[in-house]
Amino acid sequence: MDKKLDLQQFMDKVKAAESGQKLDLSSGEDLSIGIMNLISIEEHLFFSGGKTGKTKYYDLINEVRAMRVALLKEIIKDYGGEEWCISKHLLAASMRLMEVGTKAQKKGDTAKAYDYFQKSFHLYNLFWGLNLGLVKNKDPKTIELPKNEIPLKTSKGLFSSVSSAVGKMLDCCRE
């Protein structure tokens, strides 16, 4: 499919969302945060096993992983291809950057914290953009905005555009 046509379809979906057709993903968003924490638990079990030499931590990884996989299948509908792995890593990276931002904020480096928070949020929104079918698995360098389109936000690329678009569509406060 033509790259410009893909992007135009994406922009059409964004415009529809901006005209009041918001998506209510509050349960999905809550689930995605839970999945982020399960990924974090897997990482902690791995490092705890390595630091202490106690294999009981490694043994628990499979249980947590099985739960994470089952829950991720509730959100990721097309889990036969690259979307699965990309989605998992988008959530993991988003969680890690959020935590690094929190640590920077605690140290009083708010500028760095806000930068990490923004990057975390962009990755999180890219996760949703990918899994809602708004973004196809493409290299951002190959996607061109149509000449008559203005980017949604002053941005440095696809992440910012997708994040802005998905952010306008998602409303985590709707019940």
C-alpha positions as CSV (number, residue, x, y, z in Angstrom):
1,M,0.0,0.0,0.0
2,D,1.1,3.5,-0.8
3,K,2.8,5.3,2.2
4,K,1.0,8.5,1.5
5,L,-2.3,6.7,1.4
6,D,-1.5,4.9,4.7
7,L,-0.7,8.3,6.3
8,Q,-3.8,9.9,4.8
9,Q,-6.0,7.1,6.3
10,F,-4.3,7.7,9.6
11,M,-4.9,11.4,9.4
12,D,-8.6,10.8,8.5
13,K,-9.0,8.6,11.6
14,V,-7.4,11.4,13.7
15,K,-9.7,14.0,12.2
16,A,-12.7,11.8,13.0
17,A,-11.5,11.5,16.6
18,E,-10.9,15.2,16.9
19,S,-14.5,15.8,15.8
20,G,-15.8,14.2,19.0
21,Q,-15.6,10.5,18.4
22,K,-13.4,9.7,21.4
23,L,-12.4,6.1,22.2
24,D,-13.1,4.9,25.7
25,L,-10.2,2.6,26.5
26,S,-10.2,3.2,30.3
27,S,-10.2,-0.6,31.0
28,G,-7.7,-1.3,28.3
29,E,-5.5,1.5,29.6
30,D,-5.7,0.1,33.1
31,L,-4.9,-3.3,31.8
32,S,-1.9,-2.0,29.9
33,I,-0.5,-0.4,33.0
34,G,-0.9,-3.7,34.8
35,I,0.9,-5.4,32.0
36,M,3.7,-2.8,32.3
37,N,4.1,-3.8,35.9
38,L,4.1,-7.5,35.1
39,I,7.0,-6.8,32.7
40,S,8.7,-4.9,35.5
41,I,8.2,-7.8,37.9
42,E,9.8,-10.2,35.3
43,E,12.8,-7.9,35.1
44,H,13.1,-7.6,38.9
45,L,12.9,-11.4,39.3
46,F,15.7,-11.8,36.8
47,F,17.9,-9.3,38.6
48,S,17.0,-10.6,42.0
49,G,18.1,-14.1,40.9
50,G,21.3,-12.8,39.5
51,K,22.1,-10.6,42.6
52,T,21.3,-13.2,45.2
53,G,22.1,-16.4,43.4
54,K,18.8,-17.8,44.5
55,T,17.1,-19.7,41.7
56,K,13.6,-19.4,43.3
57,Y,13.4,-15.9,41.6
58,Y,14.1,-17.4,38.2
59,D,11.5,-20.1,38.8
60,L,8.8,-17.4,39.4
61,I,9.5,-15.7,36.1
62,N,7.5,-18.3,34.1
63,E,4.4,-17.8,36.3
64,V,4.5,-14.0,35.9
65,R,5.3,-14.3,32.2
66,A,2.3,-16.6,31.6
67,M,0.0,-14.1,33.2
68,R,1.5,-11.3,31.2
69,V,1.1,-13.2,27.9
70,A,-2.5,-14.0,28.6
71,L,-3.4,-10.4,29.5
72,L,-1.5,-9.0,26.6
73,K,-3.6,-11.1,24.3
74,E,-6.6,-9.2,25.5
75,I,-5.2,-6.0,24.1
76,I,-3.1,-7.1,21.1
77,K,-5.4,-8.6,18.6
78,D,-2.8,-9.3,15.9
79,Y,-0.2,-11.2,17.9
80,G,1.1,-13.4,15.1
81,G,3.6,-11.0,13.9
82,E,6.0,-8.3,14.9
83,E,3.3,-6.2,16.7
84,W,3.4,-8.5,19.7
85,C,7.1,-8.0,20.4
86,I,7.1,-4.4,19.5
87,S,4.1,-3.8,21.7
88,K,5.7,-5.5,24.7
89,H,8.9,-3.5,24.3
90,L,6.9,-0.2,23.9
91,L,5.2,-0.9,27.2
92,A,8.5,-1.9,28.9
93,A,10.4,1.1,27.6
94,S,7.5,3.4,28.6
95,M,7.5,2.1,32.1
96,R,11.3,2.3,32.5
97,L,11.4,5.9,31.2
98,M,8.6,6.8,33.5
99,E,10.6,5.4,36.5
100,V,13.8,7.2,35.4
101,G,11.8,10.4,35.1
102,T,10.4,9.9,38.6
103,K,13.9,9.5,40.0
104,A,15.2,12.6,38.1
105,Q,12.2,14.5,39.6
106,K,13.1,13.3,43.1
107,K,16.6,14.6,42.6
108,G,15.2,18.0,41.6
109,D,16.1,17.8,37.9
110,T,12.6,18.6,36.7
111,A,13.7,19.5,33.1
112,K,15.2,16.0,32.7
113,A,12.2,14.4,34.4
114,Y,9.7,16.1,32.1
115,D,11.8,15.0,29.1
116,Y,11.7,11.4,30.3
117,F,7.9,11.7,31.0
118,Q,7.2,13.0,27.5
119,K,9.2,10.2,25.9
120,S,7.5,7.7,28.1
121,F,4.1,9.1,27.1
122,H,5.0,9.1,23.4
123,L,6.0,5.4,23.6
124,Y,2.8,4.6,25.5
125,N,0.7,6.3,22.8
126,L,2.6,4.6,20.1
127,F,1.7,1.3,21.7
128,W,-2.0,2.2,21.4
129,G,-1.6,3.6,17.9
130,L,-0.1,0.4,16.8
131,N,-2.7,-1.8,18.5
132,L,-5.7,0.3,17.3
133,G,-4.5,0.0,13.7
134,L,-3.6,3.7,13.4
135,V,0.1,3.0,12.8
136,K,1.5,0.3,10.7
137,N,4.9,-1.3,11.4
138,K,6.9,1.2,9.3
139,D,10.2,3.0,9.7
140,P,9.2,6.6,10.6
141,K,11.9,7.9,8.2
142,T,9.9,6.5,5.3
143,I,6.6,8.1,6.2
144,E,6.0,11.4,4.5
145,L,3.3,13.9,5.5
146,P,1.2,14.9,2.5
147,K,2.2,18.4,1.3
148,N,-1.1,19.9,2.5
149,E,-1.0,18.4,6.0
150,I,0.4,20.2,9.0
151,P,1.8,18.0,11.7
152,L,-0.5,17.6,14.7
153,K,2.1,19.1,17.0
154,T,5.5,20.6,16.5
155,S,7.4,17.4,16.5
156,K,10.6,15.6,15.8
157,G,8.9,12.7,13.9
158,L,6.3,10.0,13.9
159,F,6.4,9.4,17.7
160,S,5.2,12.9,18.4
161,S,2.6,12.9,15.7
162,V,1.2,9.5,16.7
163,S,1.3,10.4,20.4
164,S,-0.6,13.6,19.9
165,A,-3.2,11.9,17.7
166,V,-3.8,9.0,20.1
167,G,-3.7,11.3,23.1
168,K,-6.6,13.3,21.6
169,M,-8.6,10.1,20.9
170,L,-8.0,8.3,24.3
171,D,-9.9,9.5,27.3
172,C,-8.9,7.5,30.3
173,C,-11.3,9.4,32.5
174,R,-14.5,8.2,30.8
175,E,-16.3,5.5,32.7
